[in-house]
Amino acid sequence: MTEPLTIEAIQQRLCEEIQTLLSLKSGSITPETSLQSLGMDSLRLVSLLIVIEKVFGISLIKTGLTRQSLASVRSLAAAIHAGLHP
């Protein structure tokens, strides 16, 4: 059996995926980074949700994603963690 993902591991993976999606240099995003400050438009947000579905195997829309969940990398990671461990 595999170990459940920690919020910290989810945050790290999200930072990496967002950096790739937005073509940012490594280390430029932290868990405290506001997604709005990154200029995430609706198209990029949908792209991020698709990446999350592929990487973590969960549909955040079905788990009750809220505007608050999208406030920062940390809050998005918490939503993913909650979806993985209902």
N, C-alpha and C positions, 0 to 999 in steps of 0.2 A: 504494500500500500504506500502511495506517495504522501509526503508530508503536505498538510494544507499550506497554501500561500499565506505569508504574513502580510500585513498592511504595508510594511516597509518594502518587501519584495515587489508588491504590486506598484507602489509609488515609484520605485526605481525603474521598473519596466515601462510604466506610463511615461516617465520623463524621457526615456530612450525613444519610445515610439513617437511621442510628440515632436521631439527634436528632429527625427527622421521625416515625419510628415511635413514639418514646416521648414525643413532644410536649415536647421540651426546647428551651431557647433556643440559638441559634446560638453556637458556640464553647464549649459546655459539655462537649464530649467531645473528648479528644485520643487520639493513638495509644496512649498508656500506660494509658488508662482500662480498668479491669477490667469485663468484661461482667457479671460477678456483682455488682459494686458498683452496677450500674444496675438491679438487681432484674429481670433478664431471666428471666421464667418460660418454661415450655416452649412455650406458645402464641406468645409474642412471638419466641422463638427460631425457631420454624417460620416465622413471618411474615418474619423477617429473612432466613432461607434462601431464601424465595420471592423476596424483593427482590433478593438476590444473583444468583439464577438469571436474573431478568429483566434486571438492569443489566449483569452481566458475561457472561451467556450460558454459565454453567457450573453443573454440579450438584456441590456440595461433598460430598454424601453419596457420590457415585460416585468422588470423588477421594481418599477415605480421610480424611474429617474426623475429628479426634480431640478428646478433652476438652482437650488442651493447645492445640489450634487455637482454642478458644473462651476462652482465658484473658484475652485483651485484644484491642483493636482491631488492634494491631500484629500479633499472632500470627494473627488471622483474615485480615488482609490478606496475610500471607505465604502462608497456605494457598490463598487465591484466586490469588495470583501464581503459585504452583507449579502450580495446576490449569490456569492459562492458558498456561503455558510448561512442559509436561511434559518 
